[in-house]
Amino acid sequence: MYPQIITYLLTFINYQEHIIRTLLTLLIGKSMFDKPKEAPVNQPYRKLQIDDLPIIEKLERLDYQLLLAEHLQSKGKPLKPVQRRANSTPVPSTLCCPKCGAPSAYLYANNGGKGQYQCKVCACVFNKKSRYQKEAILKCPHCLKTLEKIKERKDFHVFKCKNDRCSYYQKNLNAMTKKEKKQFKEDPQSLKVRYIYRKFHIDYQPLSKQSPKQPKVDLSRLYVSPHTLGLILTYHVNYGLSARKTAAIMKDIHGVSVSHQSILNYENSVALWLKPYIDYFPYELSDQFCGDETYIRVNGRWHYLFFFFDAVKKVILSYPVSPNRDTATAIRAIDEVLVKLKEIPENLQFVVDGNPIYLLAQHFFAENHISFDVKQVIGLTNEDDVSREYRPLKQIIERLNRTFKGNYRSTHGFGSEQGSVSFVTLFVAYFNFLRPHSSLEGKVPVTLPELEKLPTMPARWTALIGLAQDWIQQQSA
């Protein structure tokens, strides 16, 4: 009897599953009866390609008052406004010429109220979508045709050349294999064949150094001595202990009662003083730079820490934290490296991973007349010559990520963005000025005479904070 009941229940369960799948199919609009494939789908994606900069045609801007004065001087009489008939098409009083700025009194309704106007002063013909309302005209460098805006992204607008006779388009079509031609016929978006330009609208001025501001934090008012502060930073930053473990060690070993929240407050205060000193320090750099991003937890969500690193001198040059893994943060990270260079070399290059945001950042700097090369090491295996040549530099930045994660892991994430930036700042200060490197024969990347003669790490932390305070006060004076 029991086997019959079990068989009946299984049949009933299958019937219920069929009803549920049918209802889900009707609700979602997608078949819920398809069995998932066991093998993962390996669908090839189109690799991002950056084209040359377009030809930018600057539009001529005139002043109607100067034109009226020239007309009076040459003709001997002033140019009168338009004499309109009683039944003529009216011109809006708020309308003015986009080329010379002449008011509506000098404008004709050129096509009987259909939206086209002509200026009597400069003879400009325009409408609401007039080309003169643009700052510049973008043209394809291959066929000189005007580019058309096709997409609006968060940080940039995408323009495309839609001229079928464009030499760039024809060249890419002729270079296709039979397989690619078949693929292009089935899915035209899978292959890039037309000229594309991305115009950034990020409000960011590259290479703009700002004067360091003195933080509104007085370290002399801390309730702990400088030596105790140095001990706290040594345990918390150098050895990667959590704030709670650091507080416990200070109590159990040194007999100093301090809460874990006070330790976090000290961390934020010291980071405010050290950050300008780290960012504006005159580093002696090589010509081998690599960059990568890693993950940290902030407010329960993943954020991205961008590291750019001098692979020879072992100096961290850039370390922005962002909730987004986007082009704007990549631009800021690279810019923090560029401002530390005394001059930008002609053969400057950055070794990064295959993330396309670095190519877009390169394109942004090219628009601002700053040129460098980006070498992308893709994947874990050397599938191309670039990856094979620059893999060692990529491994160096990966090693830096692991070193940071070793110190970060005990924090279990951060409760605020300020806390994450403070911890990363202190780690960079430790890495650049206090941590010996085996590849540098046991020396620190940046040697300071004021720190070399000190025997203990707490004393070096205290001296480094003092150097940062003195430097900021000198810059602010």
SEFIVO-840483 format. One record per residue (C-alpha): residue number from 0; residue in three letters; chain; x, y, z. Coordinates in steps of 0.2 Angstrom, whole numbers, plus 5000, padded with zeros to 4 digits. Layout:
    i   aa  ch    px    py    pz
  NUM  ALA   A     X     Y     Z
...
//
This chain:
    i   aa  ch    px    py    pz
    0  MET   A  5000  5000  5000
    1  TYR   A  5014  5012  5004
    2  PRO   A  5022  5011  4987
    3  GLN   A  5006  5015  4979
    4  ILE   A  5004  5030  4990
    5  ILE   A  5022  5036  4987
    6  THR   A  5019  5034  4968
    7  TYR   A  5003  5044  4969
    8  LEU   A  5011  5058  4978
    9  LEU   A  5026  5059  4966
   10  THR   A  5014  5060  4952
   11  PHE   A  5004  5074  4961
   12  ILE   A  5020  5083  4964
   13  ASN   A  5025  5082  4946
   14  TYR   A  5008  5089  4941
   15  GLN   A  5010  5103  4953
   16  GLU   A  5027  5107  4946
   17  HIS   A  5019  5108  4929
   18  ILE   A  5006  5120  4934
   19  ILE   A  5019  5131  4943
   20  ARG   A  5030  5131  4928
   21  THR   A  5015  5136  4917
   22  LEU   A  5010  5150  4928
   23  LEU   A  5028  5157  4929
   24  THR   A  5029  5156  4910
   25  LEU   A  5013  5166  4908
   26  LEU   A  5019  5179  4921
   27  ILE   A  5037  5181  4916
   28  GLY   A  5035  5179  4897
   29  LYS   A  5049  5166  4896
   30  SER   A  5048  5147  4895
   31  MET   A  5051  5139  4912
   32  PHE   A  5051  5122  4904
   33  ASP   A  5068  5123  4896
   34  LYS   A  5081  5112  4905
   35  PRO   A  5097  5122  4910
   36  LYS   A  5112  5117  4900
   37  GLU   A  5125  5107  4910
   38  ALA   A  5140  5115  4901
   39  PRO   A  5143  5134  4904
   40  VAL   A  5140  5145  4889
   41  ASN   A  5156  5152  4882
   42  GLN   A  5150  5166  4871
   43  PRO   A  5163  5177  4863
   44  TYR   A  5162  5196  4866
   45  ARG   A  5167  5210  4855
   46  LYS   A  5183  5218  4862
   47  LEU   A  5183  5237  4864
   48  GLN   A  5192  5246  4851
   49  ILE   A  5197  5265  4852
   50  ASP   A  5198  5274  4836
   51  ASP   A  5208  5290  4832
   52  LEU   A  5202  5307  4837
   53  PRO   A  5189  5315  4825
   54  ILE   A  5191  5331  4816
   55  ILE   A  5184  5345  4826
   56  GLU   A  5177  5360  4816
   57  LYS   A  5175  5375  4827
   58  LEU   A  5160  5386  4822
   59  GLU   A  5163  5404  4819
   60  ARG   A  5155  5416  4831
   61  LEU   A  5151  5434  4827
   62  ASP   A  5145  5449  4836
   63  TYR   A  5130  5458  4828
   64  GLN   A  5135  5475  4835
   65  LEU   A  5152  5474  4827
   66  LEU   A  5143  5469  4810
   67  LEU   A  5131  5483  4812
   68  ALA   A  5145  5496  4815
   69  GLU   A  5155  5489  4799
   70  HIS   A  5139  5490  4789
   71  LEU   A  5137  5508  4794
   72  GLN   A  5155  5512  4790
   73  SER   A  5155  5504  4773
   74  LYS   A  5138  5509  4767
   75  GLY   A  5136  5525  4775
   76  LYS   A  5119  5521  4783
   77  PRO   A  5113  5510  4797
   78  LEU   A  5106  5492  4793
   79  LYS   A  5087  5494  4798
   80  PRO   A  5078  5480  4806
   81  VAL   A  5066  5469  4796
   82  GLN   A  5050  5478  4791
   83  ARG   A  5036  5465  4793
   84  ARG   A  5020  5466  4784
   85  ALA   A  5003  5464  4793
   86  ASN   A  5000  5446  4788
   87  SER   A  5018  5440  4789
   88  THR   A  5024  5426  4800
   89  PRO   A  5029  5433  4817
   90  VAL   A  5046  5429  4824
   91  PRO   A  5046  5425  4843
   92  SER   A  5053  5440  4853
   93  THR   A  5065  5428  4863
   94  LEU   A  5073  5421  4847
   95  CYS   A  5090  5427  4842
   96  CYS   A  5103  5423  4829
   97  PRO   A  5114  5408  4836
   98  LYS   A  5129  5414  4825
   99  CYS   A  5130  5433  4829
  100  GLY   A  5117  5435  4843
  101  ALA   A  5106  5447  4833
  102  PRO   A  5089  5450  4841
  103  SER   A  5072  5445  4834
  104  ALA   A  5070  5462  4825
  105  TYR   A  5084  5457  4813
  106  LEU   A  5077  5439  4809
  107  TYR   A  5066  5434  4795
  108  ALA   A  5054  5419  4795
  109  ASN   A  5062  5411  4781
  110  ASN   A  5050  5397  4776
  111  GLY   A  5032  5403  4781
  112  GLY   A  5032  5398  4799
  113  LYS   A  5039  5381  4797
  114  GLY   A  5053  5384  4809
  115  GLN   A  5067  5391  4798
  116  TYR   A  5074  5408  4801
  117  GLN   A  5087  5419  4792
  118  CYS   A  5097  5433  4800
  119  LYS   A  5098  5450  4791
  120  VAL   A  5114  5454  4799
  121  CYS   A  5125  5439  4796
  122  ALA   A  5114  5430  4783
  123  CYS   A  5114  5414  4794
  124  VAL   A  5100  5402  4790
  125  PHE   A  5095  5392  4806
  126  ASN   A  5081  5382  4815
  127  LYS   A  5079  5375  4832
  128  LYS   A  5091  5361  4828
  129  SER   A  5104  5373  4820
  130  ARG   A  5122  5367  4819
  131  TYR   A  5127  5384  4826
  132  GLN   A  5119  5380  4842
  133  LYS   A  5133  5367  4844
  134  GLU   A  5150  5371  4851
  135  ALA   A  5159  5361  4837
  136  ILE   A  5155  5349  4823
  137  LEU   A  5163  5332  4824
  138  LYS   A  5169  5324  4808
  139  CYS   A  5175  5307  4803
  140  PRO   A  5194  5308  4800
  141  HIS   A  5192  5296  4786
  142  CYS   A  5178  5303  4775
  143  LEU   A  5175  5320  4783
  144  LYS   A  5157  5317  4786
  145  THR   A  5148  5323  4801
  146  LEU   A  5147  5311  4815
  147  GLU   A  5130  5306  4822
  148  LYS   A  5126  5304  4841
  149  ILE   A  5119  5286  4843
  150  LYS   A  5120  5283  4862
  151  GLU   A  5121  5293  4878
  152  ARG   A  5131  5284  4892
  153  LYS   A  5134  5289  4910
  154  ASP   A  5151  5297  4907
  155  PHE   A  5151  5300  4888
  156  HIS   A  5141  5301  4872
  157  VAL   A  5144  5289  4857
  158  PHE   A  5146  5296  4840
  159  LYS   A  5146  5285  4824
  160  CYS   A  5150  5288  4806
  161  LYS   A  5136  5281  4796
  162  ASN   A  5143  5285  4779
  163  ASP   A  5143  5269  4769
  164  ARG   A  5157  5275  4757
  165  CYS   A  5168  5279  4772
  166  SER   A  5186  5272  4768
  167  TYR   A  5187  5265  4786
  168  TYR   A  5170  5256  4784
  169  GLN   A  5175  5249  4767
  170  LYS   A  5192  5244  4773
  171  ASN   A  5185  5234  4787
  172  LEU   A  5172  5226  4776
  173  ASN   A  5184  5220  4763
  174  ALA   A  5196  5213  4777
  175  MET   A  5182  5201  4783
  176  THR   A  5184  5183  4781
  177  LYS   A  5170  5172  4775
  178  LYS   A  5165  5167  4793
  179  GLU   A  5165  5185  4798
  180  LYS   A  5155  5190  4784
  181  LYS   A  5142  5177  4788
  182  GLN   A  5142  5183  4806
  183  PHE   A  5141  5201  4801
  184  LYS   A  5126  5197  4791
  185  GLU   A  5117  5188  4805
  186  ASP   A  5122  5200  4819
  187  PRO   A  5129  5216  4812
  188  GLN   A  5132  5222  4830
  189  SER   A  5144  5208  4834
  190  LEU   A  5158  5216  4824
  191  LYS   A  5165  5234  4824
  192  VAL   A  5166  5240  4806
  193  ARG   A  5162  5259  4807
  194  TYR   A  5171  5273  4815
  195  ILE   A  5166  5277  4833
  196  TYR   A  5170  5292  4844
  197  ARG   A  5166  5294  4862
  198  LYS   A  5165  5312  4868
  199  PHE   A  5167  5313  4887
  200  HIS   A  5157  5325  4898
  201  ILE   A  5166  5322  4914
  202  ASP   A  5169  5338  4924
  203  TYR   A  5187  5334  4928
  204  GLN   A  5202  5344  4923
  205  PRO   A  5218  5332  4922
  206  LEU   A  5234  5337  4929
  207  SER   A  5226  5351  4940
  208  LYS   A  5236  5351  4956
  209  GLN   A  5227  5358  4971
  210  SER   A  5235  5366  4986
  211  PRO   A  5235  5354  5001
  212  LYS   A  5224  5360  5015
  213  GLN   A  5228  5359  5033
  214  PRO   A  5216  5346  5041
  215  LYS   A  5204  5353  5055
  216  VAL   A  5211  5340  5067
  217  ASP   A  5223  5344  5081
  218  LEU   A  5233  5328  5085
  219  SER   A  5240  5337  5101
  220  ARG   A  5223  5335  5109
  221  LEU   A  5222  5317  5108
  222  TYR   A  5221  5308  5125
  223  VAL   A  5235  5296  5121
  224  SER   A  5254  5300  5120
  225  PRO   A  5263  5300  5104
  226  HIS   A  5272  5284  5108
  227  THR   A  5255  5276  5112
  228  LEU   A  5248  5282  5095
  229  GLY   A  5263  5274  5087
  230  LEU   A  5260  5258  5095
  231  ILE   A  5242  5258  5090
  232  LEU   A  5246  5261  5072
  233  THR   A  5260  5248  5072
  234  TYR   A  5248  5235  5078
  235  HIS   A  5233  5240  5068
  236  VAL   A  5241  5244  5051
  237  ASN   A  5258  5235  5051
  238  TYR   A  5252  5219  5058
  239  GLY   A  5234  5220  5051
  240  LEU   A  5226  5218  5068
  241  SER   A  5208  5223  5070
  242  ALA   A  5203  5238  5080
  243  ARG   A  5196  5227  5094
  244  LYS   A  5212  5216  5094
  245  THR   A  5223  5231  5095
  246  ALA   A  5213  5238  5110
  247  ALA   A  5214  5221  5118
  248  ILE   A  5233  5221  5116
  249  MET   A  5235  5238  5122
  250  LYS   A  5226  5233  5138
  251  ASP   A  5234  5216  5141
  252  ILE   A  5252  5220  5136
  253  HIS   A  5254  5238  5138
  254  GLY   A  5241  5242  5152
  255  VAL   A  5233  5256  5141
  256  SER   A  5214  5256  5141
  257  VAL   A  5208  5262  5124
  258  SER   A  5192  5257  5115
  259  HIS   A  5191  5251  5098
  260  GLN   A  5181  5266  5092
  261  SER   A  5194  5277  5099
  262  ILE   A  5207  5268  5088
  263  LEU   A  5196  5270  5073
  264  ASN   A  5195  5289  5077
  265  TYR   A  5214  5290  5079
  266  GLU   A  5216  5281  5062
  267  ASN   A  5204  5294  5053
  268  SER   A  5213  5309  5061
  269  VAL   A  5231  5303  5057
  270  ALA   A  5225  5299  5039
  271  LEU   A  5219  5316  5036
  272  TRP   A  5237  5323  5040
  273  LEU   A  5246  5309  5030
  274  LYS   A  5236  5309  5014
  275  PRO   A  5242  5326  5007
  276  TYR   A  5260  5322  5012
  277  ILE   A  5259  5305  5003
  278  ASP   A  5250  5312  4987
  279  TYR   A  5262  5327  4985
  280  PHE   A  5278  5319  4990
  281  PRO   A  5292  5321  4977
  282  TYR   A  5295  5303  4973
  283  GLU   A  5309  5297  4962
  284  LEU   A  5300  5286  4950
  285  SER   A  5305  5273  4936
  286  ASP   A  5296  5271  4919
  287  GLN   A  5287  5255  4923
  288  PHE   A  5269  5257  4930
  289  CYS   A  5256  5244  4933
  290  GLY   A  5238  5246  4939
  291  ASP   A  5224  5235  4945
  292  GLU   A  5208  5235  4955
  293  THR   A  5203  5225  4970
  294  TYR   A  5188  5223  4981
  295  ILE   A  5184  5230  4998
  296  ARG   A  5168  5229  5009
  297  VAL   A  5160  5246  5013
  298  ASN   A  5144  5248  5022
  299  GLY   A  5140  5230  5017
  300  ARG   A  5143  5233  4999
  301  TRP   A  5157  5229  4987
  302  HIS   A  5168  5244  4983
  303  TYR   A  5183  5245  4972
  304  LEU   A  5201  5250  4977
  305  PHE   A  5211  5256  4962
  306  PHE   A  5230  5253  4964
  307  PHE   A  5243  5261  4953
  308  PHE   A  5261  5255  4957
  309  ASP   A  5279  5259  4952
  310  ALA   A  5285  5241  4949
  311  VAL   A  5303  5245  4951
  312  LYS   A  5303  5258  4965
  313  LYS   A  5289  5249  4974
  314  VAL   A  5279  5265  4977
  315  ILE   A  5261  5265  4977
  316  LEU   A  5256  5281  4967
  317  SER   A  5237  5280  4967
  318  TYR   A  5224  5272  4978
  319  PRO   A  5206  5279  4975
  320  VAL   A  5191  5270  4982
  321  SER   A  5175  5270  4973
  322  PRO   A  5158  5261  4974
  323  ASN   A  5159  5260  4955
  324  ARG   A  5171  5251  4943
  325  ASP   A  5170  5264  4930
  326  THR   A  5179  5275  4918
  327  ALA   A  5178  5291  4929
  328  THR   A  5188  5282  4943
  329  ALA   A  5201  5275  4931
  330  ILE   A  5204  5293  4925
  331  ARG   A  5206  5299  4942
  332  ALA   A  5218  5285  4947
  333  ILE   A  5229  5288  4931
  334  ASP   A  5229  5306  4934
  335  GLU   A  5235  5304  4952
  336  VAL   A  5250  5295  4944
  337  LEU   A  5253  5309  4931
  338  VAL   A  5253  5323  4943
  339  LYS   A  5268  5314  4952
  340  LEU   A  5279  5314  4936
  341  LYS   A  5290  5329  4934
  342  GLU   A  5287  5328  4915
  343  ILE   A  5277  5316  4905
  344  PRO   A  5288  5305  4895
  345  GLU   A  5285  5301  4877
  346  ASN   A  5285  5282  4879
  347  LEU   A  5274  5282  4895
  348  GLN   A  5264  5266  4897
  349  PHE   A  5253  5258  4910
  350  VAL   A  5251  5239  4911
  351  VAL   A  5233  5235  4917
  352  ASP   A  5221  5220  4915
  353  GLY   A  5208  5218  4901
  354  ASN   A  5195  5230  4908
  355  PRO   A  5190  5242  4895
  356  ILE   A  5188  5257  4907
  357  TYR   A  5207  5260  4905
  358  LEU   A  5206  5261  4886
  359  LEU   A  5192  5274  4888
  360  ALA   A  5203  5283  4901
  361  GLN   A  5217  5283  4888
  362  HIS   A  5205  5291  4876
  363  PHE   A  5199  5304  4888
  364  PHE   A  5217  5310  4891
  365  ALA   A  5221  5310  4872
  366  GLU   A  5207  5322  4871
  367  ASN   A  5216  5333  4883
  368  HIS   A  5232  5331  4873
  369  ILE   A  5240  5319  4886
  370  SER   A  5247  5303  4877
  371  PHE   A  5252  5287  4884
  372  ASP   A  5250  5269  4880
  373  VAL   A  5240  5255  4888
  374  LYS   A  5246  5237  4888
  375  GLN   A  5232  5225  4893
  376  VAL   A  5237  5208  4900
  377  ILE   A  5221  5198  4898
  378  GLY   A  5216  5182  4907
  379  LEU   A  5227  5170  4917
  380  THR   A  5236  5163  4902
  381  ASN   A  5247  5171  4889
  382  GLU   A  5236  5170  4874
  383  ASP   A  5244  5185  4865
  384  ASP   A  5261  5193  4863
  385  VAL   A  5257  5208  4875
  386  SER   A  5251  5197  4889
  387  ARG   A  5267  5186  4887
  388  GLU   A  5278  5201  4888
  389  TYR   A  5270  5211  4902
  390  ARG   A  5264  5197  4913
  391  PRO   A  5278  5200  4926
  392  LEU   A  5272  5217  4929
  393  LYS   A  5254  5212  4931
  394  GLN   A  5260  5198  4943
  395  ILE   A  5268  5212  4953
  396  ILE   A  5252  5222  4955
  397  GLU   A  5243  5206  4960
  398  ARG   A  5256  5203  4973
  399  LEU   A  5252  5220  4980
  400  ASN   A  5234  5216  4981
  401  ARG   A  5237  5201  4991
  402  THR   A  5248  5211  5003
  403  PHE   A  5234  5223  5005
  404  LYS   A  5221  5210  5008
  405  GLY   A  5232  5202  5021
  406  ASN   A  5231  5218  5031
  407  TYR   A  5213  5222  5026
  408  ARG   A  5206  5205  5030
  409  SER   A  5205  5207  5049
  410  THR   A  5194  5223  5047
  411  HIS   A  5179  5212  5040
  412  GLY   A  5175  5228  5029
  413  PHE   A  5172  5246  5034
  414  GLY   A  5157  5255  5041
  415  SER   A  5159  5271  5031
  416  GLU   A  5168  5277  5015
  417  GLN   A  5179  5288  5027
  418  GLY   A  5185  5273  5036
  419  SER   A  5189  5264  5021
  420  VAL   A  5199  5279  5014
  421  SER   A  5208  5281  5030
  422  PHE   A  5213  5263  5032
  423  VAL   A  5220  5263  5014
  424  THR   A  5229  5279  5016
  425  LEU   A  5238  5272  5032
  426  PHE   A  5242  5256  5022
  427  VAL   A  5250  5267  5008
  428  ALA   A  5260  5277  5021
  429  TYR   A  5266  5261  5029
  430  PHE   A  5270  5253  5012
  431  ASN   A  5279  5268  5005
  432  PHE   A  5289  5274  5020
  433  LEU   A  5290  5261  5033
  434  ARG   A  5289  5243  5026
  435  PRO   A  5305  5235  5020
  436  HIS   A  5305  5226  5004
  437  SER   A  5315  5210  5000
  438  SER   A  5317  5216  4982
  439  LEU   A  5325  5232  4988
  440  GLU   A  5338  5223  4999
  441  GLY   A  5328  5225  5014
  442  LYS   A  5326  5244  5012
  443  VAL   A  5310  5254  5012
  444  PRO   A  5304  5262  4995
  445  VAL   A  5306  5280  5001
  446  THR   A  5320  5283  5012
  447  LEU   A  5319  5297  5024
  448  PRO   A  5334  5302  5035
  449  GLU   A  5323  5307  5049
  450  LEU   A  5316  5289  5050
  451  GLU   A  5331  5279  5047
  452  LYS   A  5340  5283  5064
  453  LEU   A  5324  5278  5074
  454  PRO   A  5325  5260  5081
  455  THR   A  5307  5256  5083
  456  MET   A  5292  5256  5072
  457  PRO   A  5281  5267  5084
  458  ALA   A  5294  5280  5084
  459  ARG   A  5295  5280  5065
  460  TRP   A  5276  5282  5064
  461  THR   A  5277  5297  5076
  462  ALA   A  5291  5305  5066
  463  LEU   A  5282  5302  5050
  464  ILE   A  5266  5311  5057
  465  GLY   A  5277  5325  5062
  466  LEU   A  5285  5327  5045
  467  ALA   A  5268  5327  5037
  468  GLN   A  5262  5341  5049
  469  ASP   A  5277  5351  5046
  470  TRP   A  5276  5350  5027
  471  ILE   A  5258  5354  5027
  472  GLN   A  5260  5369  5038
  473  GLN   A  5275  5375  5027
  474  GLN   A  5263  5373  5011
  475  SER   A  5249  5382  5020
  476  ALA   A  5260  5397  5026
//
